[in-house]
């Protein structure tokens, strides 16, 4: 049985006091409601990472994630944050390839491959996002687009490196729009992704063990039907991760 993961991507939200309050509430509810079977991942903005790490302590079911990193380890890159820096504040994961980074910051597949490499080099586990736009889906290109994203930025890895990667399927048309993929649409793409992994890394149990998250307007009322699908191992949650009760209800929907 694969473990379930629910990750909260706070994006560019919250002041430090607000972040501290939200993380405290989530951690308190997770512990007091004994949700100890699903891993919880929080991805606050860079400036809040240390505060959130401090609250998590070294809880065995909680992980800290960054939302981005630079592909170089250090140097004259004003304003950027590197993998070794993220490790030094206690990050475990880093989100790479989010559609907002691809679209708003022009991160192409070569940059993303370098970022994946940089993350692994620093001991960070990538949460690598893939997903098609509405236009690509309507033209029937969704699986082709996702396959390319996997091949272009992940499948250069060796199997033992790939095992560290978690994939989040986030259809771009479902992010922040309130439009969620149906459980059947999401399951079909997750099965496709797992098959691609199986084709690439046929040895051992790489594909069977890969953690595949769904993301895009996940809310307390649609989470359970997504988590019922055999190839969906959890969620990457944006908006609903900013409301402690909603985020906890999504974790509960994994079937604790
Ligand atoms: P959303 O965001 O849950 O607000 O749609 C998901 C994401 O961008 O990871």
py3Dmol code that shows the C-alpha trace and the ligand (Angstrom):
import py3Dmol

protein = """\
ATOM      1  CA  UNK A   1       0.000   0.000   0.000  1.00  0.00           C
ATOM      2  CA  UNK A   2       1.340   3.412  -0.955  1.00  0.00           C
ATOM      3  CA  UNK A   3       1.330   6.109   1.699  1.00  0.00           C
ATOM      4  CA  UNK A   4      -1.012   9.084   1.263  1.00  0.00           C
ATOM      5  CA  UNK A   5       0.327  12.649   1.135  1.00  0.00           C
ATOM      6  CA  UNK A   6      -1.568  15.927   1.370  1.00  0.00           C
ATOM      7  CA  UNK A   7       0.512  18.998   0.574  1.00  0.00           C
ATOM      8  CA  UNK A   8      -0.526  22.616   1.104  1.00  0.00           C
ATOM      9  CA  UNK A   9       0.875  25.150  -1.345  1.00  0.00           C
ATOM     10  CA  UNK A  10       0.377  28.535   0.273  1.00  0.00           C
ATOM     11  CA  UNK A  11       1.706  30.376  -2.795  1.00  0.00           C
ATOM     12  CA  UNK A  12       2.425  34.111  -2.225  1.00  0.00           C
ATOM     13  CA  UNK A  13       0.106  34.513   0.745  1.00  0.00           C
ATOM     14  CA  UNK A  14       0.297  35.365   4.458  1.00  0.00           C
ATOM     15  CA  UNK A  15       2.454  37.579   6.633  1.00  0.00           C
ATOM     16  CA  UNK A  16       4.670  35.875   9.178  1.00  0.00           C
ATOM     17  CA  UNK A  17       2.082  36.210  11.971  1.00  0.00           C
ATOM     18  CA  UNK A  18      -0.633  34.778   9.753  1.00  0.00           C
ATOM     19  CA  UNK A  19       1.632  31.947   8.632  1.00  0.00           C
ATOM     20  CA  UNK A  20       2.540  31.111  12.216  1.00  0.00           C
ATOM     21  CA  UNK A  21      -1.146  31.051  13.193  1.00  0.00           C
ATOM     22  CA  UNK A  22      -2.190  28.877  10.257  1.00  0.00           C
ATOM     23  CA  UNK A  23       0.627  26.373  10.711  1.00  0.00           C
ATOM     24  CA  UNK A  24      -0.045  26.187  14.478  1.00  0.00           C
ATOM     25  CA  UNK A  25      -3.730  25.461  13.877  1.00  0.00           C
ATOM     26  CA  UNK A  26      -3.042  22.793  11.253  1.00  0.00           C
ATOM     27  CA  UNK A  27      -0.406  21.051  13.346  1.00  0.00           C
ATOM     28  CA  UNK A  28      -2.576  21.176  16.452  1.00  0.00           C
ATOM     29  CA  UNK A  29      -5.635  19.748  14.662  1.00  0.00           C
ATOM     30  CA  UNK A  30      -3.570  17.057  12.936  1.00  0.00           C
ATOM     31  CA  UNK A  31      -2.225  15.893  16.283  1.00  0.00           C
ATOM     32  CA  UNK A  32      -5.376  16.248  18.373  1.00  0.00           C
ATOM     33  CA  UNK A  33      -7.524  14.493  15.746  1.00  0.00           C
ATOM     34  CA  UNK A  34      -4.899  11.723  15.510  1.00  0.00           C
ATOM     35  CA  UNK A  35      -4.458  11.919  11.745  1.00  0.00           C
ATOM     36  CA  UNK A  36      -1.312   9.882  11.867  1.00  0.00           C
ATOM     37  CA  UNK A  37      -1.597   7.826   8.700  1.00  0.00           C
ATOM     38  CA  UNK A  38      -1.408  10.535   6.023  1.00  0.00           C
ATOM     39  CA  UNK A  39       1.746  12.576   5.570  1.00  0.00           C
ATOM     40  CA  UNK A  40       1.258  16.313   5.822  1.00  0.00           C
ATOM     41  CA  UNK A  41       3.427  18.640   3.744  1.00  0.00           C
ATOM     42  CA  UNK A  42       3.376  22.428   4.096  1.00  0.00           C
ATOM     43  CA  UNK A  43       4.860  24.687   1.423  1.00  0.00           C
ATOM     44  CA  UNK A  44       4.915  28.231   2.827  1.00  0.00           C
ATOM     45  CA  UNK A  45       6.720  31.155   1.158  1.00  0.00           C
ATOM     46  CA  UNK A  46      10.514  31.120   1.676  1.00  0.00           C
ATOM     47  CA  UNK A  47      10.477  33.714   4.450  1.00  0.00           C
ATOM     48  CA  UNK A  48       8.184  31.565   6.611  1.00  0.00           C
ATOM     49  CA  UNK A  49      10.026  28.254   6.205  1.00  0.00           C
ATOM     50  CA  UNK A  50      12.016  28.507   9.445  1.00  0.00           C
ATOM     51  CA  UNK A  51       8.968  29.463  11.508  1.00  0.00           C
ATOM     52  CA  UNK A  52       6.933  26.561  10.142  1.00  0.00           C
ATOM     53  CA  UNK A  53       9.836  24.148  10.647  1.00  0.00           C
ATOM     54  CA  UNK A  54      10.072  25.306  14.232  1.00  0.00           C
ATOM     55  CA  UNK A  55       6.392  24.479  14.791  1.00  0.00           C
ATOM     56  CA  UNK A  56       6.637  21.059  13.102  1.00  0.00           C
ATOM     57  CA  UNK A  57       9.757  20.173  15.076  1.00  0.00           C
ATOM     58  CA  UNK A  58      10.774  16.751  13.788  1.00  0.00           C
ATOM     59  CA  UNK A  59       7.283  15.307  13.640  1.00  0.00           C
ATOM     60  CA  UNK A  60       7.617  11.979  11.799  1.00  0.00           C
ATOM     61  CA  UNK A  61       4.525  12.604   9.611  1.00  0.00           C
ATOM     62  CA  UNK A  62       5.166  16.244   8.700  1.00  0.00           C
ATOM     63  CA  UNK A  63       7.373  17.585   5.965  1.00  0.00           C
ATOM     64  CA  UNK A  64       8.408  21.063   4.947  1.00  0.00           C
ATOM     65  CA  UNK A  65       8.477  22.077   1.290  1.00  0.00           C
ATOM     66  CA  UNK A  66       9.706  25.129  -0.588  1.00  0.00           C
ATOM     67  CA  UNK A  67       7.785  26.441  -3.590  1.00  0.00           C
ATOM     68  CA  UNK A  68      10.791  26.949  -5.846  1.00  0.00           C
ATOM     69  CA  UNK A  69      14.600  26.866  -5.951  1.00  0.00           C
ATOM     70  CA  UNK A  70      17.372  28.118  -8.195  1.00  0.00           C
ATOM     71  CA  UNK A  71      19.265  25.586 -10.269  1.00  0.00           C
ATOM     72  CA  UNK A  72      22.695  26.716  -9.041  1.00  0.00           C
ATOM     73  CA  UNK A  73      23.946  26.009  -5.514  1.00  0.00           C
ATOM     74  CA  UNK A  74      25.349  29.500  -4.840  1.00  0.00           C
ATOM     75  CA  UNK A  75      26.677  32.574  -6.600  1.00  0.00           C
ATOM     76  CA  UNK A  76      25.775  35.983  -7.977  1.00  0.00           C
ATOM     77  CA  UNK A  77      22.050  35.419  -8.533  1.00  0.00           C
ATOM     78  CA  UNK A  78      20.460  38.304  -6.648  1.00  0.00           C
ATOM     79  CA  UNK A  79      17.129  37.423  -5.135  1.00  0.00           C
ATOM     80  CA  UNK A  80      17.378  33.682  -5.682  1.00  0.00           C
ATOM     81  CA  UNK A  81      17.334  30.793  -3.185  1.00  0.00           C
ATOM     82  CA  UNK A  82      19.337  27.593  -3.614  1.00  0.00           C
ATOM     83  CA  UNK A  83      18.894  23.952  -2.669  1.00  0.00           C
ATOM     84  CA  UNK A  84      21.600  23.944   0.038  1.00  0.00           C
ATOM     85  CA  UNK A  85      19.945  27.002   1.635  1.00  0.00           C
ATOM     86  CA  UNK A  86      16.596  25.221   1.689  1.00  0.00           C
ATOM     87  CA  UNK A  87      18.139  22.112   3.202  1.00  0.00           C
ATOM     88  CA  UNK A  88      19.803  24.258   5.855  1.00  0.00           C
ATOM     89  CA  UNK A  89      16.423  25.554   7.077  1.00  0.00           C
ATOM     90  CA  UNK A  90      15.029  22.033   7.217  1.00  0.00           C
ATOM     91  CA  UNK A  91      13.200  21.646   3.900  1.00  0.00           C
ATOM     92  CA  UNK A  92      12.458  18.106   2.794  1.00  0.00           C
ATOM     93  CA  UNK A  93      10.664  18.791  -0.505  1.00  0.00           C
ATOM     94  CA  UNK A  94      10.543  21.456  -3.186  1.00  0.00           C
ATOM     95  CA  UNK A  95       7.766  22.116  -5.700  1.00  0.00           C
ATOM     96  CA  UNK A  96       9.118  22.259  -9.261  1.00  0.00           C
ATOM     97  CA  UNK A  97       7.278  22.904 -12.528  1.00  0.00           C
ATOM     98  CA  UNK A  98       4.121  24.411 -11.083  1.00  0.00           C
ATOM     99  CA  UNK A  99       2.073  25.828 -13.955  1.00  0.00           C
ATOM    100  CA  UNK A 100       2.335  29.312 -12.427  1.00  0.00           C
ATOM    101  CA  UNK A 101       6.135  29.055 -12.665  1.00  0.00           C
ATOM    102  CA  UNK A 102       5.903  27.690 -16.212  1.00  0.00           C
ATOM    103  CA  UNK A 103       3.443  30.353 -17.400  1.00  0.00           C
ATOM    104  CA  UNK A 104       4.223  33.489 -15.382  1.00  0.00           C
ATOM    105  CA  UNK A 105       7.980  33.037 -15.027  1.00  0.00           C
ATOM    106  CA  UNK A 106       8.695  31.334 -18.348  1.00  0.00           C
ATOM    107  CA  UNK A 107      10.326  28.263 -16.781  1.00  0.00           C
ATOM    108  CA  UNK A 108      10.871  25.867 -19.664  1.00  0.00           C
ATOM    109  CA  UNK A 109      11.537  22.146 -19.574  1.00  0.00           C
ATOM    110  CA  UNK A 110      15.326  22.602 -19.631  1.00  0.00           C
ATOM    111  CA  UNK A 111      15.266  24.945 -16.627  1.00  0.00           C
ATOM    112  CA  UNK A 112      12.950  22.531 -14.837  1.00  0.00           C
ATOM    113  CA  UNK A 113      15.252  19.587 -15.508  1.00  0.00           C
ATOM    114  CA  UNK A 114      18.137  21.614 -14.040  1.00  0.00           C
ATOM    115  CA  UNK A 115      16.016  22.424 -11.000  1.00  0.00           C
ATOM    116  CA  UNK A 116      15.151  18.753 -10.494  1.00  0.00           C
ATOM    117  CA  UNK A 117      18.842  17.945 -10.675  1.00  0.00           C
ATOM    118  CA  UNK A 118      19.695  20.762  -8.229  1.00  0.00           C
ATOM    119  CA  UNK A 119      17.040  19.591  -5.764  1.00  0.00           C
ATOM    120  CA  UNK A 120      18.275  16.011  -5.729  1.00  0.00           C
ATOM    121  CA  UNK A 121      21.901  17.151  -5.487  1.00  0.00           C
ATOM    122  CA  UNK A 122      20.968  19.035  -2.290  1.00  0.00           C
ATOM    123  CA  UNK A 123      18.988  16.184  -0.800  1.00  0.00           C
ATOM    124  CA  UNK A 124      15.571  17.715  -1.505  1.00  0.00           C
ATOM    125  CA  UNK A 125      12.734  15.632  -2.927  1.00  0.00           C
ATOM    126  CA  UNK A 126      11.013  17.283  -5.916  1.00  0.00           C
ATOM    127  CA  UNK A 127       7.224  17.549  -6.076  1.00  0.00           C
ATOM    128  CA  UNK A 128       7.122  17.813  -9.846  1.00  0.00           C
ATOM    129  CA  UNK A 129       3.971  19.297 -11.381  1.00  0.00           C
ATOM    130  CA  UNK A 130       2.578  18.341 -14.768  1.00  0.00           C
ATOM    131  CA  UNK A 131      -0.695  19.220 -16.451  1.00  0.00           C
ATOM    132  CA  UNK A 132      -2.343  20.419 -19.633  1.00  0.00           C
ATOM    133  CA  UNK A 133      -4.173  23.672 -20.421  1.00  0.00           C
ATOM    134  CA  UNK A 134      -7.867  23.745 -21.295  1.00  0.00           C
ATOM    135  CA  UNK A 135      -7.037  24.263 -24.957  1.00  0.00           C
ATOM    136  CA  UNK A 136      -4.720  21.265 -24.981  1.00  0.00           C
ATOM    137  CA  UNK A 137      -7.398  19.113 -23.339  1.00  0.00           C
ATOM    138  CA  UNK A 138     -10.095  20.255 -25.764  1.00  0.00           C
ATOM    139  CA  UNK A 139      -7.845  19.442 -28.706  1.00  0.00           C
ATOM    140  CA  UNK A 140      -7.304  15.943 -27.339  1.00  0.00           C
ATOM    141  CA  UNK A 141      -3.624  16.521 -26.514  1.00  0.00           C
ATOM    142  CA  UNK A 142      -3.711  16.161 -22.715  1.00  0.00           C
ATOM    143  CA  UNK A 143      -1.909  12.823 -22.405  1.00  0.00           C
ATOM    144  CA  UNK A 144       0.632  13.821 -25.041  1.00  0.00           C
ATOM    145  CA  UNK A 145       1.431  17.076 -23.198  1.00  0.00           C
ATOM    146  CA  UNK A 146       1.857  15.333 -19.844  1.00  0.00           C
ATOM    147  CA  UNK A 147       4.010  12.609 -21.391  1.00  0.00           C
ATOM    148  CA  UNK A 148       6.295  15.280 -22.875  1.00  0.00           C
ATOM    149  CA  UNK A 149       6.567  17.076 -19.541  1.00  0.00           C
ATOM    150  CA  UNK A 150       7.659  13.818 -17.873  1.00  0.00           C
ATOM    151  CA  UNK A 151      10.116  12.921 -20.615  1.00  0.00           C
ATOM    152  CA  UNK A 152      11.601  16.406 -20.945  1.00  0.00           C
ATOM    153  CA  UNK A 153      12.264  17.201 -17.302  1.00  0.00           C
ATOM    154  CA  UNK A 154      12.247  13.942 -15.287  1.00  0.00           C
ATOM    155  CA  UNK A 155      13.044  10.865 -17.315  1.00  0.00           C
ATOM    156  CA  UNK A 156      16.749  11.707 -17.534  1.00  0.00           C
ATOM    157  CA  UNK A 157      16.984  10.535 -13.916  1.00  0.00           C
ATOM    158  CA  UNK A 158      18.290   7.141 -12.920  1.00  0.00           C
ATOM    159  CA  UNK A 159      15.767   4.876 -11.202  1.00  0.00           C
ATOM    160  CA  UNK A 160      17.206   5.435  -7.735  1.00  0.00           C
ATOM    161  CA  UNK A 161      16.964   9.208  -8.258  1.00  0.00           C
ATOM    162  CA  UNK A 162      13.467   8.993  -9.694  1.00  0.00           C
ATOM    163  CA  UNK A 163      12.287   7.165  -6.573  1.00  0.00           C
ATOM    164  CA  UNK A 164      12.749  10.430  -4.643  1.00  0.00           C
ATOM    165  CA  UNK A 165      10.344  12.347  -6.907  1.00  0.00           C
ATOM    166  CA  UNK A 166       6.664  12.853  -6.193  1.00  0.00           C
ATOM    167  CA  UNK A 167       4.492  13.893  -9.161  1.00  0.00           C
ATOM    168  CA  UNK A 168       1.493  16.197  -8.965  1.00  0.00           C
ATOM    169  CA  UNK A 169      -0.962  16.105 -11.857  1.00  0.00           C
ATOM    170  CA  UNK A 170      -2.530  19.552 -11.942  1.00  0.00           C
ATOM    171  CA  UNK A 171      -4.671  20.327 -14.984  1.00  0.00           C
ATOM    172  CA  UNK A 172      -4.050  24.034 -15.530  1.00  0.00           C
ATOM    173  CA  UNK A 173      -7.756  24.683 -16.114  1.00  0.00           C
ATOM    174  CA  UNK A 174      -8.552  23.366 -12.621  1.00  0.00           C
ATOM    175  CA  UNK A 175      -6.056  25.468 -10.651  1.00  0.00           C
ATOM    176  CA  UNK A 176      -7.738  28.181  -8.612  1.00  0.00           C
ATOM    177  CA  UNK A 177     -10.818  28.064 -10.833  1.00  0.00           C
ATOM    178  CA  UNK A 178     -13.177  25.974  -8.711  1.00  0.00           C
ATOM    179  CA  UNK A 179     -13.351  23.551 -11.671  1.00  0.00           C
ATOM    180  CA  UNK A 180     -12.082  20.172 -10.585  1.00  0.00           C
ATOM    181  CA  UNK A 181     -11.305  17.261 -12.891  1.00  0.00           C
ATOM    182  CA  UNK A 182     -13.817  14.468 -12.423  1.00  0.00           C
ATOM    183  CA  UNK A 183     -12.445  11.535 -10.440  1.00  0.00           C
ATOM    184  CA  UNK A 184     -12.523   9.524 -13.687  1.00  0.00           C
ATOM    185  CA  UNK A 185     -10.565  12.153 -15.652  1.00  0.00           C
ATOM    186  CA  UNK A 186      -8.003  12.442 -12.867  1.00  0.00           C
ATOM    187  CA  UNK A 187      -7.698   8.682 -12.460  1.00  0.00           C
ATOM    188  CA  UNK A 188      -7.222   8.213 -16.221  1.00  0.00           C
ATOM    189  CA  UNK A 189      -4.314  10.652 -16.261  1.00  0.00           C
ATOM    190  CA  UNK A 190      -2.767   9.200 -13.110  1.00  0.00           C
ATOM    191  CA  UNK A 191      -2.926   5.713 -14.615  1.00  0.00           C
ATOM    192  CA  UNK A 192      -1.319   7.090 -17.767  1.00  0.00           C
ATOM    193  CA  UNK A 193       1.484   8.694 -15.738  1.00  0.00           C
ATOM    194  CA  UNK A 194       2.098   5.470 -13.819  1.00  0.00           C
ATOM    195  CA  UNK A 195       2.253   3.562 -17.110  1.00  0.00           C
ATOM    196  CA  UNK A 196       4.795   5.991 -18.500  1.00  0.00           C
ATOM    197  CA  UNK A 197       6.899   5.490 -15.380  1.00  0.00           C
ATOM    198  CA  UNK A 198       6.574   1.719 -15.783  1.00  0.00           C
ATOM    199  CA  UNK A 199       7.713   1.946 -19.402  1.00  0.00           C
ATOM    200  CA  UNK A 200      10.729   4.049 -18.474  1.00  0.00           C
ATOM    201  CA  UNK A 201      11.760   2.365 -15.216  1.00  0.00           C
ATOM    202  CA  UNK A 202      10.683  -1.206 -15.673  1.00  0.00           C
ATOM    203  CA  UNK A 203      12.958  -2.605 -12.998  1.00  0.00           C
ATOM    204  CA  UNK A 204      11.698  -3.321  -9.495  1.00  0.00           C
ATOM    205  CA  UNK A 205       8.743  -1.465  -8.140  1.00  0.00           C
ATOM    206  CA  UNK A 206       9.469   2.110  -9.223  1.00  0.00           C
ATOM    207  CA  UNK A 207       6.087   2.685 -10.887  1.00  0.00           C
ATOM    208  CA  UNK A 208       4.067   0.867  -8.239  1.00  0.00           C
ATOM    209  CA  UNK A 209       5.684   2.865  -5.470  1.00  0.00           C
ATOM    210  CA  UNK A 210       5.572   6.296  -7.159  1.00  0.00           C
ATOM    211  CA  UNK A 211       3.448   8.807  -5.249  1.00  0.00           C
ATOM    212  CA  UNK A 212       1.081  10.650  -7.614  1.00  0.00           C
ATOM    213  CA  UNK A 213      -0.862  13.614  -6.248  1.00  0.00           C
ATOM    214  CA  UNK A 214      -3.813  15.359  -7.844  1.00  0.00           C
ATOM    215  CA  UNK A 215      -4.039  19.153  -7.698  1.00  0.00           C
ATOM    216  CA  UNK A 216      -6.536  21.741  -8.872  1.00  0.00           C
ATOM    217  CA  UNK A 217      -9.453  23.038  -6.768  1.00  0.00           C
ATOM    218  CA  UNK A 218      -9.296  20.179  -4.258  1.00  0.00           C
ATOM    219  CA  UNK A 219     -11.807  20.978  -1.482  1.00  0.00           C
ATOM    220  CA  UNK A 220     -13.272  19.065   1.472  1.00  0.00           C
ATOM    221  CA  UNK A 221     -16.340  18.112  -0.585  1.00  0.00           C
ATOM    222  CA  UNK A 222     -14.546  16.663  -3.611  1.00  0.00           C
ATOM    223  CA  UNK A 223     -11.437  15.168  -1.981  1.00  0.00           C
ATOM    224  CA  UNK A 224     -12.832  11.768  -0.955  1.00  0.00           C
ATOM    225  CA  UNK A 225     -14.019  10.855  -4.459  1.00  0.00           C
ATOM    226  CA  UNK A 226     -10.571  11.714  -5.834  1.00  0.00           C
ATOM    227  CA  UNK A 227      -8.767   9.748  -3.119  1.00  0.00           C
ATOM    228  CA  UNK A 228     -10.974   6.715  -3.857  1.00  0.00           C
ATOM    229  CA  UNK A 229      -9.234   6.343  -7.205  1.00  0.00           C
ATOM    230  CA  UNK A 230      -6.590   3.630  -7.245  1.00  0.00           C
ATOM    231  CA  UNK A 231      -3.779   5.760  -8.726  1.00  0.00           C
ATOM    232  CA  UNK A 232      -4.379   8.958  -6.723  1.00  0.00           C
ATOM    233  CA  UNK A 233      -2.160   8.996  -3.648  1.00  0.00           C
ATOM    234  CA  UNK A 234      -3.061  12.384  -2.235  1.00  0.00           C
ATOM    235  CA  UNK A 235      -3.355  16.014  -3.193  1.00  0.00           C
ATOM    236  CA  UNK A 236      -1.487  19.241  -3.762  1.00  0.00           C
ATOM    237  CA  UNK A 237      -3.861  21.862  -2.388  1.00  0.00           C
ATOM    238  CA  UNK A 238      -3.733  25.614  -3.004  1.00  0.00           C
ATOM    239  CA  UNK A 239      -6.676  27.746  -1.859  1.00  0.00           C
ATOM    240  CA  UNK A 240      -8.127  25.263   0.629  1.00  0.00           C
ATOM    241  CA  UNK A 241      -4.753  24.861   2.348  1.00  0.00           C
ATOM    242  CA  UNK A 242      -5.087  28.450   3.641  1.00  0.00           C
ATOM    243  CA  UNK A 243      -8.091  27.490   5.767  1.00  0.00           C
ATOM    244  CA  UNK A 244      -7.003  25.172   8.561  1.00  0.00           C
ATOM    245  CA  UNK A 245     -10.354  23.382   8.962  1.00  0.00           C
ATOM    246  CA  UNK A 246     -10.683  22.756   5.214  1.00  0.00           C
ATOM    247  CA  UNK A 247      -7.144  21.476   4.923  1.00  0.00           C
ATOM    248  CA  UNK A 248      -7.669  19.091   7.833  1.00  0.00           C
ATOM    249  CA  UNK A 249     -10.939  17.854   6.299  1.00  0.00           C
ATOM    250  CA  UNK A 250      -9.056  17.087   3.072  1.00  0.00           C
ATOM    251  CA  UNK A 251      -6.517  15.071   5.049  1.00  0.00           C
ATOM    252  CA  UNK A 252      -9.383  13.218   6.741  1.00  0.00           C
ATOM    253  CA  UNK A 253     -10.884  12.437   3.321  1.00  0.00           C
ATOM    254  CA  UNK A 254      -7.872  10.220   2.575  1.00  0.00           C
ATOM    255  CA  UNK A 255      -9.703   7.667   4.673  1.00  0.00           C
ATOM    256  CA  UNK A 256      -8.014   7.927   8.035  1.00  0.00           C
TER     257      UNK A 256
END
"""
ligand_1 = """\
9
LIG
P -5.878 25.300 -5.988
O -4.309 25.286 -6.337
O -6.126 24.180 -5.010
O -6.143 26.646 -5.420
O -6.599 25.063 -7.284
C -3.618 24.096 -6.520
C -2.175 24.375 -6.861
O -1.911 25.341 -7.559
O -1.258 23.631 -6.446
"""
view = py3Dmol.view(width=600, height=400)
view.addModel(protein, "pdb")
view.setStyle({"model": 0}, {"cartoon": {"style": "trace"}})
view.addModel(ligand_1, "xyz")
view.setStyle({"model": 1}, {"stick": {}})
view.zoomTo()
view.show()
